[in-house]
Amino acid sequence: MKKFIYLLLISLLCNINVYSQKFAYIDSDYILNKIPEFKQAQDKLDALSVEWQKEIEKKFTDVDEMYRAYQQEQVLLTKPMKNKREEAIMRAEKDAKDLQRKYFAPQGELYLKRQELVKPIQDKIYDAVQKLASDNKYAVIFDSSSDLIMLYSNPNLDKSDKILEILGY
């Protein structure tokens, strides 16, 4: 009976080691900043954003000029002329706001362009993480740059450079 219990304990201890789980983490911001294509995509997005912002600011400046001109000439205008000018100002302001939404809304052109330029790079990183996880039998790989709060992390578990190596950087 003692021998049986002894064997049972040993087999349980062996099973615990077999089922132990391996963890690692990466820093996706660190990885992205080491990839030249990401920097180029980010530069292109920044340039587009600046260009679109200037276009929107120009529209709003035009609306302000229209409004100032209307205020100065208001006393000279007839009622129908006032209404026509007010409608033109409101239409121009609406056009400027629509343009702003078109470019910068949550599903706007900037978002779509970001998806077009950055998503393929993120997909490559995801594939590299999958490869690292399967090759090294990691149960979980965390991203330290996300909203996940890591109070302590062992630098030996940081596999960011390994991901860059898998990606060829």
N, C-alpha and C positions, 0 to 999 in steps of 0.2 A: 504494500500500500504506500509506504514511504517513497519507494522508487517511482511509483505512478505519479504521485504529487510532484515529486522532483522533476520528472519529465514534463509534466503539464506546465510548471512554472518556467522551465527553460524554453518550451515551445511558445509560451505567451511572450516572453522577452524577445525571442527571435521575431515574432510577428509584429511586435511594436516597432522594431527597427525596419522591417520590410515596409510597413505602412507609414513611416515617418515622411513628412512632406517637406519639400525644398521650396524656399522662397527666395526671391530676388527683387530688385527694383531697378528702374531706369529713370533717367531725367530726360524727358522728351524735348524740353526746351534746349538743353545742352546739345542733344543729338541734332536737332534742327539747325541750330546755329553753326554746327560744324559741316553742314551740307551746303555746298556752293549753290546748288539749284534753288534751295529754299531762300537763300539771301537774294538771288536774282528775282525770284518770284515776289518776295517781299518788297524789293525796290520797285518792281513794276507796279505792284498794288499801291504803294505809297505815291508813285508818280500819278497814277490814275486818280487817286483820291484827291490829290492837290489840284489836278486839272479840273475835276468835277466840282470841287469846292469853289474854285475861282469862277467857274461858269454860273454856279448858283448865286454866289455873292454879286456877280454882275447883274443878274436878273433882279435881285432885291435892291440893288443900287438904282437900277432903272425904275423900279416901282417907287422908291423914295423920291427920285427926281420928278416923276410924273405927279406925285402927291404934292410936292412943294410948288410945282408950276401951277397945279390946280388951285392951291390955296392963294397964290398970288393973283391969279386971274379970276377967281371966284366971283368977285363983285361985278365983273364985266360980263359974265355969262348969263344966258337965259336959263330958265328952269330945264328945258329939254337938253340944252348943252351941258349943264351941270350933271344931269342924270347919265348922259352919255359918257362923260369923263369919269364919273364915279364907277360906272360899270367897267370901263376900260382898266381903271386902276385895280379894281377887285379881280378882274380876269387875269391881269398880269401877275398879281400877287398869288392867285391860285395856281397859275402856270409855274411860278417859281417854287411853290411848295410841292407841287406834283413832281417837278424835276428832282427836288431834294429827296422825295420818297422813292422815286424811280432809282436813284443811285444808291442811297444809303439806308433804305428800309431793310428790315430783317431778311427779306427774300429779294433784295434789290440787286442791281448790277454788280456792286462791289462784292456782295456775298457770293454771287454766281461766279465772278471772276476768281475769287479766292478759292472756291471749290474747284474750279478748272485748273488753277496753277498749283495749289498746295495739296489738294487731296491725293494726287498720285504719289507725292513724296511721303505723305502720312501712311498711305497704303503699303509702300515699300518698307517703312519702319515697322508697321504692324506685321507684315510677313516675316521680317527678320526676328521680331519678338516671338512669333509663333515657332520659327525654326529653332531659336535658342531654347525655348521652353520644351519643345519635343526632344531635341538632341540631348539636353541636360536633365530632362525629366523634372522640370520645375512645376510645382502644383499651382503657384501663383506668382505673377510678376506685376509689381505695383509701379505706378508712375509717380515719382516724387514731385513732379511739377504740377500735378493736378490738384484738385480740391482735397485730396486725401491728406490727412494730417499725420505726419510721421514724427513722433516725439523723439525717437532715436532711430538711427539707421547705421548699421555696420558698413563701413566703406567697402569691405570685402564682398558685400552682396550687391554693390552697384555694378550693373552690367552694361552701362551706357556705352563704354568704349568697345565692348564686345559686339554690341549692335552695330556700331560704326564700322567695325572690322568686317562683320557679315555683309554690310552694305558696300564695302570696298573703299572706305574712307580712312 
